Amino acid sequence: MTDNSETVEYADVEDISPMAWRLLRVAAGYEQRGVEREVDDLMQAHLSMLENGTRGLSDARRQVLFDLYAVDLNPDQINAIVTNF
């Protein structure tokens, strides 16, 4: 886990693409099952649907995921993934 002293805020988690969600998860070092263990009431199937673009999560759930991933990434990494994918 990286000490991310800079707070990362992305304007709208709704704008993050399915591919970027997958890359954020992998870059933060999580497998889908690991996220399932970290976030209450979130199942691997929810992540698969989000990352495949077949179904989205609520903004609140996406914010929880974003915050989980942001702890392990620096702002430049997040910006590069979100803006390029």
C-alpha positions in Angstrom: 0.0 0.0 0.0 1.4 3.4 -1.0 1.2 6.4 1.3 -0.9 8.7 -0.9 -0.7 11.9 1.0 -2.2 13.8 -1.8 -6.0 13.5 -2.0 -7.1 12.4 -5.4 -10.5 13.6 -6.5 -11.9 12.8 -9.9 -14.7 15.1 -11.0 -17.2 12.5 -12.0 -16.7 8.7 -11.5 -19.6 8.3 -14.0 -17.1 9.4 -16.8 -14.6 6.6 -16.1 -14.6 4.1 -18.9 -15.0 0.3 -18.3 -11.4 -0.2 -19.5 -10.1 2.5 -17.1 -11.9 0.8 -14.2 -10.2 -2.5 -15.0 -6.8 -0.7 -15.3 -7.3 1.2 -12.0 -8.1 -2.0 -10.2 -5.1 -3.9 -11.6 -2.7 -0.9 -11.1 -3.8 -0.7 -7.5 -2.9 -4.4 -7.1 -6.4 -5.9 -6.7 -8.0 -9.0 -8.1 -11.7 -8.9 -8.4 -12.1 -11.3 -5.4 -9.8 -9.0 -3.4 -12.1 -6.0 -4.0 -15.1 -8.2 -3.1 -13.5 -8.8 0.3 -12.7 -5.1 0.8 -16.1 -3.6 -0.1 -19.2 -4.7 1.7 -22.1 -6.0 -0.5 -20.0 -5.8 -3.7 -19.7 -9.0 -5.6 -17.2 -10.1 -8.3 -20.0 -10.1 -10.8 -20.7 -6.4 -10.1 -17.0 -5.6 -11.0 -17.1 -7.8 -14.1 -20.2 -6.0 -15.3 -18.7 -2.6 -14.6 -15.4 -3.5 -16.3 -17.1 -5.0 -19.3 -19.5 -2.1 -19.8 -22.6 -4.3 -19.5 -23.9 -2.7 -16.4 -22.8 0.2 -14.2 -22.8 0.6 -10.4 -24.4 3.5 -8.6 -22.3 6.7 -8.4 -21.9 6.0 -4.6 -20.5 2.5 -5.3 -18.2 3.7 -8.0 -16.9 6.4 -5.6 -16.2 3.7 -3.0 -14.2 1.8 -5.6 -12.4 4.8 -6.8 -11.4 5.7 -3.3 -10.2 2.2 -2.6 -8.0 2.2 -5.7 -6.8 5.8 -5.2 -5.2 4.8 -1.9 -2.6 2.7 -3.8 -2.0 5.0 -6.7 -0.6 8.4 -7.1 -2.5 11.2 -8.8 -0.4 11.0 -12.0 -1.1 7.3 -12.4 -4.9 7.9 -11.9 -4.9 10.8 -14.3 -3.0 8.8 -17.0 -5.4 5.9 -16.7 -8.6 7.9 -16.6 -7.8 10.3 -19.4 -6.2 7.8 -21.8 -8.5 4.8 -21.5 
